[in-house]
Amino acid sequence: MNRDRFQMLVDEAWERIPEQFREKFSNVAVFVEDEPRREHLQAAGTPPGHTLLGLYQGVPLDQRGWGYSMAMPDQVTLFQGPIERAARSPREVPRIVYETLWHELGHHLGMDEDEVRAAERRRGVEEL
């Protein structure tokens, strides 16, 4: 899939995030990259032989002190190649984009990996 089409899926996924949550993400920038780089894998603690669909980089909301202001936006990066490879068919790519975006935004809310996965199970998300 070309980058423009993939970016459109990311934009559509963002629009599907419920408004009451999107307000909490006003200082989050979402980027698309082809593949995770070594520093992305290291930052996420990704074990050898595994891949990364997305990455949150920033200060979670629950860790910000009273003086936290004038900061650059937190970043969510979605990795197009791994997302496309995780899909069983091209029709599944939009769902994986949406679930990966939600997953990374969960980290922005202050959830650790176990908490994000528990929230995904409650929402009925199949493990990717």
C-alpha positions in Angstrom: 0.0 0.0 0.0 1.4 3.4 -0.8 2.1 5.9 2.0 -0.8 8.3 1.1 -3.3 5.5 1.4 -1.8 4.3 4.7 -1.8 7.9 6.1 -5.5 8.1 5.1 -6.2 5.0 7.3 -4.3 6.6 10.2 -6.4 9.8 9.8 -9.6 7.8 9.7 -8.5 5.9 12.8 -7.9 9.1 14.6 -11.4 10.3 13.7 -12.8 7.1 15.1 -11.3 7.8 18.6 -14.2 9.0 20.8 -14.3 12.7 21.3 -14.0 12.5 25.1 -10.7 10.8 24.6 -9.4 12.9 21.7 -9.5 15.9 24.0 -6.8 14.3 26.1 -4.6 13.8 23.0 -4.5 17.4 21.9 -0.7 17.5 22.4 0.1 14.2 20.7 1.5 14.1 17.1 1.0 10.9 15.1 3.7 9.9 12.6 4.1 7.1 10.1 7.4 5.4 9.4 8.1 2.5 7.1 9.9 0.3 9.7 11.1 0.7 13.3 14.7 1.6 13.7 17.0 0.0 16.2 16.5 2.9 18.6 12.7 2.4 18.4 13.0 -1.3 19.2 15.4 -0.5 22.1 13.1 2.2 23.5 10.2 -0.2 23.5 12.2 -3.1 24.9 11.3 -5.2 21.9 13.0 -8.7 22.2 15.1 -10.0 19.3 13.0 -11.6 16.7 9.9 -9.5 17.5 8.6 -6.5 15.8 6.9 -3.2 16.7 3.7 -2.0 15.2 3.7 1.4 17.1 5.6 3.4 19.6 4.6 6.1 22.1 7.3 8.6 23.1 6.6 11.3 25.6 5.5 11.9 29.2 2.3 10.1 30.1 -0.4 12.3 31.5 -0.3 10.7 35.0 3.4 11.5 35.3 3.2 15.2 34.5 3.8 17.6 37.4 2.2 21.0 38.0 5.0 22.8 36.1 4.7 20.7 33.0 3.9 23.1 30.2 5.3 24.5 26.9 6.5 21.0 26.0 6.9 19.6 22.5 4.1 17.2 21.5 4.3 13.6 22.6 4.7 11.3 19.6 3.0 8.2 18.5 4.7 6.5 15.6 2.9 3.8 13.6 5.1 1.5 11.5 3.5 0.8 8.1 5.6 -2.3 7.2 5.0 -4.3 10.4 1.3 -3.3 10.4 0.8 -4.5 6.8 2.6 -7.8 7.5 0.5 -8.4 10.7 -2.7 -8.2 8.6 -4.0 -11.5 7.2 -5.4 -9.5 4.3 -5.4 -5.9 3.0 -9.0 -5.5 4.4 -7.6 -6.1 7.9 -5.1 -3.2 7.8 -7.5 -0.5 8.9 -8.4 -2.5 12.0 -4.8 -3.0 12.9 -4.0 0.7 12.4 -6.9 1.6 14.7 -6.0 -0.9 17.4 -2.4 0.1 17.3 -3.2 3.8 17.6 -5.5 3.1 20.5 -2.8 1.0 22.1 -0.2 3.7 21.9 -2.6 6.4 23.1 -3.3 4.2 26.1 0.4 4.6 27.1 -0.1 8.4 26.8 -2.9 8.1 29.3 -0.4 6.4 31.7 -1.2 2.8 31.2 1.7 0.3 31.2 1.8 -2.6 28.7 -0.2 -5.0 31.0 -2.9 -2.3 31.6 -3.2 -1.5 27.9 -3.5 -5.2 27.0 -6.1 -5.7 29.8 -8.1 -2.7 28.4 -7.9 -4.2 24.9 -9.2 -7.6 26.1 -12.1 -5.8 27.8 -12.9 -4.1 24.4 -12.7 -7.5 22.7 -9.5 -6.8 20.7 -7.8 -9.9 19.4 -4.1 -10.0 20.2 -1.9 -8.9 17.3 
